[in-house]
Amino acid sequence: MKHRVFQFFLIFTGGVLLIAGIQRQEAFTVLTKAINICLECIGIG
């Protein structure tokens, strides 16, 4: 029973943080940083 409660808590917390990040428009920032890192790894950026 405790295992199920903990799973629900983690899923709920993750969902809340995901929505908060989207509202703060951080998805674009994360994507931009990921692109820059990938370009640096292959030697273009």
N, CA, C and O atoms as a GROMACS GRO file, in nm:
protein
  180
    1MET      N    1   0.082  -0.120   0.000
    1MET     CA    2   0.000   0.000   0.000
    1MET      C    3   0.087   0.126   0.000
    1MET      O    4   0.058   0.222  -0.072
    2LYS      N    5   0.193   0.127   0.081
    2LYS     CA    6   0.280   0.244   0.086
    2LYS      C    7   0.349   0.268  -0.048
    2LYS      O    8   0.375   0.381  -0.087
    3HIS      N    9   0.377   0.157  -0.118
    3HIS     CA   10   0.443   0.166  -0.247
    3HIS      C   11   0.354   0.241  -0.347
    3HIS      O   12   0.404   0.325  -0.422
    4ARG      N   13   0.226   0.213  -0.347
    4ARG     CA   14   0.132   0.279  -0.438
    4ARG      C   15   0.119   0.428  -0.406
    4ARG      O   16   0.114   0.511  -0.497
    5VAL      N   17   0.115   0.461  -0.280
    5VAL     CA   18   0.103   0.602  -0.239
    5VAL      C   19   0.227   0.678  -0.283
    5VAL      O   20   0.217   0.790  -0.333
    6PHE      N   21   0.344   0.618  -0.266
    6PHE     CA   22   0.469   0.682  -0.305
    6PHE      C   23   0.475   0.700  -0.457
    6PHE      O   24   0.520   0.805  -0.504
    7GLN      N   25   0.430   0.600  -0.534
    7GLN     CA   26   0.427   0.612  -0.680
    7GLN      C   27   0.336   0.725  -0.723
    7GLN      O   28   0.372   0.806  -0.808
    8PHE      N   29   0.216   0.732  -0.663
    8PHE     CA   30   0.123   0.839  -0.697
    8PHE      C   31   0.183   0.975  -0.664
    8PHE      O   32   0.170   1.070  -0.741
    9PHE      N   33   0.249   0.985  -0.549
    9PHE     CA   34   0.311   1.111  -0.508
    9PHE      C   35   0.417   1.156  -0.609
    9PHE      O   36   0.422   1.273  -0.646
   10LEU      N   37   0.501   1.062  -0.654
   10LEU     CA   38   0.605   1.096  -0.750
   10LEU      C   39   0.547   1.138  -0.885
   10LEU      O   40   0.593   1.234  -0.946
   11ILE      N   41   0.445   1.067  -0.931
   11ILE     CA   42   0.383   1.102  -1.059
   11ILE      C   43   0.315   1.238  -1.050
   11ILE      O   44   0.326   1.319  -1.141
   12PHE      N   45   0.244   1.262  -0.939
   12PHE     CA   46   0.177   1.390  -0.920
   12PHE      C   47   0.277   1.505  -0.914
   12PHE      O   48   0.258   1.609  -0.976
   13THR      N   49   0.386   1.486  -0.837
   13THR     CA   50   0.489   1.589  -0.825
   13THR      C   51   0.555   1.617  -0.960
   13THR      O   52   0.578   1.733  -0.995
   14GLY      N   53   0.585   1.512  -1.036
   14GLY     CA   54   0.643   1.531  -1.168
   14GLY      C   55   0.551   1.608  -1.261
   14GLY      O   56   0.596   1.694  -1.336
   15GLY      N   57   0.423   1.576  -1.256
   15GLY     CA   58   0.326   1.648  -1.340
   15GLY      C   59   0.316   1.795  -1.304
   15GLY      O   60   0.310   1.881  -1.392
   16VAL      N   61   0.316   1.824  -1.175
   16VAL     CA   62   0.309   1.963  -1.129
   16VAL      C   63   0.433   2.039  -1.175
   16VAL      O   64   0.422   2.152  -1.223
   17LEU      N   65   0.550   1.979  -1.161
   17LEU     CA   66   0.673   2.046  -1.203
   17LEU      C   67   0.679   2.063  -1.354
   17LEU      O   68   0.731   2.163  -1.403
   18LEU      N   69   0.627   1.966  -1.428
   18LEU     CA   70   0.622   1.977  -1.574
   18LEU      C   71   0.534   2.093  -1.617
   18LEU      O   72   0.571   2.172  -1.703
   19ILE      N   73   0.418   2.104  -1.557
   19ILE     CA   74   0.327   2.215  -1.589
   19ILE      C   75   0.388   2.349  -1.550
   19ILE      O   76   0.375   2.447  -1.624
   20ALA      N   77   0.455   2.355  -1.435
   20ALA     CA   78   0.519   2.479  -1.392
   20ALA      C   79   0.628   2.520  -1.490
   20ALA      O   80   0.641   2.639  -1.522
   21GLY      N   81   0.707   2.424  -1.539
   21GLY     CA   82   0.810   2.456  -1.636
   21GLY      C   83   0.754   2.505  -1.768
   21GLY      O   84   0.809   2.597  -1.829
   22ILE      N   85   0.644   2.445  -1.812
   22ILE     CA   86   0.581   2.489  -1.937
   22ILE      C   87   0.527   2.630  -1.922
   22ILE      O   88   0.541   2.712  -2.013
   23GLN      N   89   0.465   2.659  -1.809
   23GLN     CA   90   0.410   2.793  -1.786
   23GLN      C   91   0.520   2.899  -1.779
   23GLN      O   92   0.497   3.014  -1.817
   24ARG      N   93   0.637   2.862  -1.731
   24ARG     CA   94   0.748   2.957  -1.724
   24ARG      C   95   0.826   2.964  -1.855
   24ARG      O   96   0.927   3.034  -1.863
   25GLN      N   97   0.780   2.892  -1.957
   25GLN     CA   98   0.839   2.888  -2.090
   25GLN      C   99   0.984   2.841  -2.086
   25GLN      O  100   1.070   2.894  -2.156
   26GLU      N  101   1.010   2.740  -2.002
   26GLU     CA  102   1.144   2.687  -1.991
   26GLU      C  103   1.172   2.578  -2.093
   26GLU      O  104   1.288   2.539  -2.112
   27ALA      N  105   1.068   2.528  -2.160
   27ALA     CA  106   1.088   2.423  -2.260
   27ALA      C  107   1.178   2.474  -2.373
   27ALA      O  108   1.265   2.401  -2.420
   28PHE      N  109   1.158   2.597  -2.415
   28PHE     CA  110   1.240   2.655  -2.521
   28PHE      C  111   1.386   2.669  -2.476
   28PHE      O  112   1.478   2.643  -2.554
   29THR      N  113   1.406   2.710  -2.351
   29THR     CA  114   1.541   2.724  -2.297
   29THR      C  115   1.614   2.590  -2.294
   29THR      O  116   1.730   2.581  -2.332
   30VAL      N  117   1.544   2.486  -2.247
   30VAL     CA  118   1.605   2.353  -2.240
   30VAL      C  119   1.639   2.304  -2.380
   30VAL      O  120   1.747   2.249  -2.401
   31LEU      N  121   1.549   2.323  -2.475
   31LEU     CA  122   1.573   2.279  -2.613
   31LEU      C  123   1.693   2.353  -2.673
   31LEU      O  124   1.776   2.291  -2.739
   32THR      N  125   1.703   2.482  -2.650
   32THR     CA  126   1.815   2.561  -2.702
   32THR      C  127   1.948   2.513  -2.644
   32THR      O  128   2.046   2.500  -2.716
   33LYS      N  129   1.951   2.486  -2.514
   33LYS     CA  130   2.074   2.437  -2.452
   33LYS      C  131   2.111   2.299  -2.504
   33LYS      O  132   2.229   2.271  -2.526
   34ALA      N  133   2.011   2.213  -2.525
   34ALA     CA  134   2.038   2.079  -2.578
   34ALA      C  135   2.095   2.086  -2.719
   34ALA      O  136   2.187   2.011  -2.752
   35ILE      N  137   2.043   2.174  -2.800
   35ILE     CA  138   2.094   2.190  -2.936
   35ILE      C  139   2.239   2.238  -2.933
   35ILE      O  140   2.323   2.187  -3.007
   36ASN      N  141   2.268   2.335  -2.848
   36ASN     CA  142   2.405   2.387  -2.837
   36ASN      C  143   2.503   2.280  -2.791
   36ASN      O  144   2.614   2.271  -2.843
   37ILE      N  145   2.462   2.199  -2.695
   37ILE     CA  146   2.550   2.092  -2.646
   37ILE      C  147   2.575   1.991  -2.757
   37ILE      O  148   2.689   1.948  -2.776
   38CYS      N  149   2.472   1.954  -2.831
   38CYS     CA  150   2.489   1.857  -2.939
   38CYS      C  151   2.582   1.912  -3.049
   38CYS      O  152   2.667   1.839  -3.101
   39LEU      N  153   2.565   2.038  -3.082
   39LEU     CA  154   2.650   2.097  -3.185
   39LEU      C  155   2.795   2.105  -3.137
   39LEU      O  156   2.887   2.088  -3.217
   40GLU      N  157   2.818   2.131  -3.010
   40GLU     CA  158   2.954   2.135  -2.956
   40GLU      C  159   3.017   1.996  -2.958
   40GLU      O  160   3.137   1.983  -2.982
   41CYS      N  161   2.938   1.894  -2.934
   41CYS     CA  162   2.992   1.757  -2.930
   41CYS      C  163   3.042   1.713  -3.068
   41CYS      O  164   3.141   1.641  -3.079
   42ILE      N  165   2.973   1.756  -3.174
   42ILE     CA  166   3.016   1.714  -3.307
   42ILE      C  167   3.111   1.815  -3.371
   42ILE      O  168   3.156   1.795  -3.484
   43GLY      N  169   3.140   1.923  -3.300
   43GLY     CA  170   3.242   2.017  -3.344
   43GLY      C  171   3.193   2.130  -3.434
   43GLY      O  172   3.275   2.195  -3.498
   44ILE      N  173   3.064   2.153  -3.440
   44ILE     CA  174   3.012   2.261  -3.525
   44ILE      C  175   2.998   2.391  -3.445
   44ILE      O  176   3.031   2.498  -3.496
   45GLY      N  177   2.950   2.383  -3.321
   45GLY     CA  178   2.918   2.502  -3.244
   45GLY      C  179   3.029   2.555  -3.172
   45GLY      O  180   3.016   2.656  -3.102
   0.00000   0.00000   0.00000
